[in-house]
Structures are given as C-alpha cells and as structure tokens.
C-alpha cells in the first residue's frame, strides 16, 4: 500500500487500528513514533547496484494506556513528514516490536490496517547460481486419475 492509499483510508476511518498477520490486534494505545523516508542503497549478489525507497511507520507500545491515535492526528503527522522530509507517494513499510523489530507491508481490510508478512528473496537468481525453476503444479484430481489408470488389483500400488 502506498502513502496516498493510507491517507485516503484515514479520511473515512473512525479509528486507527493495526492487525498483525496472526490476526492479533496491535494494542490500541500504540504510538506512531516515526514516519520517515528510508533509502536502501545496495549491491545484490549478482553485482547489480540497487536503490529502494519506502516510507516507514514505526509503531510502539508504551504504558500510556489512555493514548488513542485518531485518524486526523495521523494525517497531520503524515502532512508534516511530507513537508519536512519531501516524502512522495511511496510504498509503506511498518516496523513493530515483537521478539525483535519486525518489518511488515501494509494492507487495509475496510476497517483496520493489516500488517502483512514480508519475505526475503534473491534479486539475481540468474547471476548467483540459484535455480529459479519451480516444481510443476499438479491437481489432486489429475494425480488420482493417473493412479487409477496405472494401478491394478493386487499390483501393490494401492
């Protein structure tokens, strides 16, 4: 989800709620401690130089159990970030504390913002020797049909 989509959802949202990939709610007394522009400048394992930019929201839980972030307040924080940091309409990445700092993508289910799992990947499979081939997908019905045509009574395949 990009920044313009977040702002659009906040315009009509009654509350700002985040849900983890497990379905568990982020406690409603969370704080957005950072809205920032994160630039990652790197070389992949194939030697290609890359630059990635994302907008980062950092969520933090404190002992401030009376705190509730309202949609208009988050819109105000975003507006300040746009003015002072010059952030554009980039993808959002969310940091949230679990066993360590977790990084999540962001989606919206019509009521809550949903933190989505992110995965690592090789960006240069053709360069570093990792096979990009995948196993062929087979349907269960095709496997059953194949067994029925090759399996005979007493043949030991059933």
TAQUIBEL-V595396 format. One record per run of one state. SS is the DSSP state (alpha for helix, beta for strand, coil for the rest). FROM is the first residue (numbers start at 1). LEN is the number of residues. If there is no record, write none. Layout:
# TAQUIBEL-V595396
ss-><SS/SS>
from-><FROM/FROM>
len-><LEN/LEN>
This chain:
# TAQUIBEL-V595396
ss-><coil/beta/alpha/coil/beta/coil/beta/coil/beta/coil/beta/coil/alpha/coil/beta/coil/beta/coil/beta/coil/alpha/coil/alpha/coil>
from-><1/2/3/13/18/20/25/26/30/44/49/62/71/86/91/98/101/109/113/118/125/129/140/151>
len-><1/1/10/5/2/5/1/4/14/5/13/9/15/5/7/3/8/4/5/7/4/11/11/8>
